[in-house]
Amino acid sequence: MRANLDRQQSRWSLTTVGDGLDRLPAAAVVAAILFYVGLVMAVRLSLSPFLEIDEAQFMGAVDLRLVYGNSHPPLYNWLVRGALELTGWNWPLSVALVKGSLLAATHLLTFDAARRVAGVAGGVVALAAAALMPQVSWMSAHTLAHSVLVMAAAAGVVHATVLIAARPSPAAFAWLGLAAGVGALGKYNIAFLIVPLAVAVAATPAIRRSFATPAAWLAPVVFVLLAGPALVAAALHLGASTERLEKLYVESGLTGALDVPFVGFDGFLSLLLAILASAGLVLAALIVGGRRPAGEAAAVERVLTLTLFIGLALAAVGVLAADVHLVRERYLTPLLVTVPLIAALELGRWRWRGLFVAAGVAAFLAVPIGIVAMTMLDKHRFARPYQAVGDAIAAAAPAGRITVASPLPDLAVNTALALRYAGRDAVAEGDRVHPPGTVLVRLWPGHRELPEGVWDEPAGLCEAARLAPDPALRNWTRRTMPVTVRIYTAEACAPISESRARIDARVAVSPL
């Protein structure tokens, strides 16, 4: 099989320009990918032992269910649970390991798929295209979670399609079913890739013939075996599995003024903006320098280009017909994963491909630099002094397990982590009836009282202390993070203590 793929790669190699990319060994590119992903994850872990907003959603949601809230399939939660077991429940390390593995898989699969049809130089061009797509390079490394998993799965689907085009083996079809199943277990918008890809394959005779074999049945069989139980569970719990649909009907500040009754015109405009924001630079390069490949590579280029256009057309029709108001960039990520491979095929002979690759390298390097800059110069979560808040609560709270609640889930999660670092047993949960001995901590940003009706008095608990810490951010700014804290217990109805009205962050937080 390996010899056959090498011959196929040789037949698909494109005529290139003299920029040195063709002399790069594939092993060097693979090593660079692994080093880069390791660097990004090391930078993330060095900045903070606390969690970004998408990372924080997993605390309290790693109990191996088939259906989770917020319309999320279960696989990412399961992966985080596995990483927690391996790391001794080290939350920052666990979420970084999962994300880093998925980012590495995305880039490795993108490179290898392009390498097989356009040589090593084409693989490098594909990586550069991915770097110039912010959802793939910046947002995925910085904050996204489930979208990173579905992105890796989509890269696997594209990779499997290339393998099938080269040699329709049982292993290639099984890999296609596995990648599609992983995508369905990661995020439901994998359908934005699978459906148009199926139509494009049927409309491309050269690729369609590769699927005309009994081994092709392995793809749907593996998919159903892998994702079927979770999809059935999602159908039985539609409330949980579809609750994010309401986000499609949030009016956008950019296009909301152009809303037309009963037609998603504002949503259509936001779709266009999402396409431009996600892949505008690469699409512009394809318009300027793109050339259709010749030979057998043309079939792969055709099926991927058809997939992209069919998917975008279906999305546009759906947005208009359903009167959608807002399409976010990450919704399109599975479909747009086809763009880097299209770029590898169409820009392989572009005279300016060296500059294109240089721009991609610069974009990749800007990611860790940007994460550090945001942390040090803004009120980023990695700079927020959760530990100072946790230390103040740990010193004031009575003995017992602490349950932390907040209108901002990431604030509750990171405060619970800070309490654990301070040696207190703490969890982040919503309000409920608390057993005797429980310590309930409610906190929210700022030093103003919450409006009436946001929270009722906790059943069976009474207020034991009030705190108003205002520690400085752990960065180069002079800003602080004021927080209001209420501590409740079942055993004490003591007068409210004002002895800890303010925490001096210059004492509570060690300098960087």
Protein Blocks (a to p, Z undefined) as FASTA:
>chain_A
ZZmmmmmmmmmpccdddehlmmpcfklmmmmmmmmmmmmmmmmmmmoccdcfklmmmgop
agopabdghhiafklmmmmmmmmmmnoopaklmmmmmmmmmmmmmmmmmmmmmmmmnojk
lmmmmmmmmmmmmklmmmmmmmpmklmmmmmmmmmmmmmmmmmmmoccfklmmmmmmmmm
mmmmmomklmmmmmmmmmmmmmmmklmmmmmcfklmmmmmmmmmmmmmmmmmmmmmmmlm
mmmmmmmmcccfklmmmccehiafklmmmmmmmmmmmmmmmmmmmmmmgccdehjllmmm
mmmmmmmmmmmmmmmmmmmmnopabdcfklmmmmmmmmmmmmmmmmmmgcklmmmmmmmm
mmmmmmmmmmmmmmmmmccfklpcfklmmmmmmmmpccdddddddfblklmmmmmmmmmm
nopacdddddddddehiacddddedjbdcdehkaccdehiacfbdcdddbdcdbfbfbdc
ddddddddfkbccdcdfklmbccfklmpccZZ
